[in-house]
Each structure stands twice: as structure tokens, then as C-alpha cells.
Amino acid sequence: MFTLTTPRLLLRDLRADDWEAVHRLHADPDVQRYMLPGQGSERYTRRFVQISIEHAAQATRTFYGLALVRRDDGVLIGTCVLGAIGMRRQGARVGWTLGKAYWRQGYGTETARALVDFAFETLGVTQIYGECFTGNIGSRRVMEKAGLTLRPRSLWAEYAAGLRYGDLRPMLIYALDRGRWKPSGALLSNSGKPLPDQVQ
């Protein structure tokens, strides 16, 4: 099982039996406010977990759908993704969703920094980017703390980005190029190494 380890979190491969815990977090109306249409549904959650498992089994991995688990008590507090990794490693997209009870505790920043460091240092990608709705102040701050900066564009382009996903709300893009990246130190020494499948 693939894992990334931070001081407080274990970012590990999703398992089939995770879907109910993930769905409880994603079904919260306050969490859904910042998700795309349909992402809080049971059908979407089951599919997301299944796709993540399928990608984990690929010889050349281009997508990581991971559970966020607190190391001190084993509680699943959210999910994150590192995806759209091309064969030439030109870029990768990051994202995360935390249960409302775990907001404003630094878990999002810890997750984002770990993903960014892993993508640049281990996978060798050249750029990291993330998207969020303009009203998602929490995710905007997390991306900034992880070193990503806002890519300015017109209001029309912001609305067009949301419409790509079937949403009328404007979206922002944040990005970080490898040349401007500074390792955050979020990852512990055993990160990226496979561990036994019984890891919680």
C-alpha cells in the first residue's frame, strides 16, 4: 500500500471499505458547497474510490486518490488527489476534501505541502496546479501556504472554467513551477514507500 507520512497524517491508498467513511464526509452540505455538482453523492463516492483503487494497481501510475488518516487515532478525516500526471511529467493537479470537523486545524496545508513535495521531488513533475471556486477562501489560503500562486485571468475565463464542470460559479487556478519550489519538509523519511495492506 502506497503511503505518504507527515507529522500528523498518513496519506494512503483508498480501500474498498473506505467509501462509507468518505461518503459521510462528502455528504455534509457545508462540504458540498465547495465541491462540483454530484460529487457528494453515494454513486460518485463509490466510483471515486473504485477509480483510485484501479489506478493504484497500474504499473505506471498517473493518479493518486488517497485517504487522509490521522496518525494518532486512525480516523479518516478526508481525501486528496494528485492526478493528471502525463508520461512526460509536465504537470500535476492537486486537490483535497476535509470533513467539516477538521477544518481550520492545518490539515489541509499539511496535505497540500506533502503532495507538492512528493510530486516535485519524487515524481519529477514540472508544474503543480490546483483549482477552486472563488468563494472557497480556505482552499485558496491552503494553496498559497503550499507555495502556489494565483494565475490572473479575466472574469469571463473564471466563469468558463466553472462551466467546464457544469457549474455556474467562477473558478480560480493556482500554480507552482518547479523552478520556484522550495521543499516544505512536510514529508517524513518513510514517505512514498509501500507499507503492508493492513495500514489503517
Residue, then its C-alpha position, 0 to 999 in steps of 0.5 A: m500500500f502506497t503511503l505518504t507520512t507527515p507529522r500528523l497524517l498518513l496519506r494512503d491508498l483508498r480501500a474498498d471499505d473506505w467509501e462509507a467513511v468518505h461518503r459521510l464526509h462528502a455528504d455534509p452540505d457545508v462540504q458540498r458547497y465547495m465541491l462540483p455538482g454530484q460529487g457528494s453523492e453515494r454513486y460518485t463516492r463509490r466510483f471515486v474510490q473504485i477509480s483510485i483503487e484501479h489506478a493504484a494497481q497500474a504499473t505506471r501510475t498517473f493518479y493518486g486518490l488517497a485517504l487522509v488518516r490521522r496518525d494518532d487515532g486512525v480516523l479518516i478525516g478526508t481525501c486528496v488527489l494528485g492526478a493528471i500526471g502525463m508520461r512526460r511529467q509536465g504537470a500535476r493537479v492537486g486537490w483535497t476534501l476535509g470533513k467539516a470537523y477538521w477544518r481550520q486545524g492545518y490539515g489541509t496545508e499539511t496535505a497540500r505541502a506533502l503532495v507538492d513535495f512528493a510530486f516535485e521531488t519524487l515524481g519529477v513533475t514540472q508544474i503543480y496546479g490546483e483549482c477552486f471556486t472563488g468563494n472557497i477562501g480556505s482552499r485558496r489560503v491552503m494553496e498559497k501556504a503550499g507555495l502556489t500562486l494565483r494565475p490572473r485571468s479575466l472574469w469571463a475565463e473564471y466563469a468558463a472554467g466553472l462551466r467546464y464542470g457544469d457549474l455556474r460559479p467562477m473558478l480560480i487556478y493556482a500554480l507552482d513551477r518547479g523552478r520556484w519550489k522550495p521543499s516544505g519538509a512536510l514529508l517524513s523519511n518513510s514517505g512514498k514507500p509501500l507499507p503492508d495492506q493492513v495500514q489503517 
